[in-house]
Amino acid sequence: MTEEHKDKLRELSAIRSEAFKKFAEVVVTLSGGLLGIMVTFLSDIKELDKNVGWLITGWSAFMLCMALGSLYLLKDTIIAAKGYKLLEKNSSIETVEPPFYFVWIHNLLPAIFTLAIGSLFVFAVSNIR
């Protein structure tokens, strides 16, 4: 593996990490904003008892998105504090590997955010007359 190839791999890894970091910031911001708006206008919902399970599911998913997104945004601090250092197999590229649960957050956060939006959409549609 040439030095140029190693530099390109480092650059691509940094771009991917930065892109998901921006996504996590947007998810945390949107989740908090939407949750705040919904709580503010909760008194305007006429039949709150109808399909309230969807509302609770949406709120829970938004809170989970905020928690997981915030934890992901703290990734660099956690990695630096614990000093995770590994060598990639068959190469001399030293990388900093996050704990395994960051991979799960990376994969689950978009799905949980979609669940939150979907459940609130179902709640809204079921309360339209």
VENMO-V679552 format. One record per helix or strand of 2 or more residues. SS is the DSSP state (helix for helix, strand for strand). FROM is the first residue (numbers start at 1). LEN is the number of residues. If there is no record, write none. Layout:
ss	from	len
SS	FROM	LEN
SS	FROM	LEN
This chain:
ss	from	len
helix	3	38
helix	42	3
helix	52	22
helix	75	8
strand	86	2
strand	94	2
helix	101	26
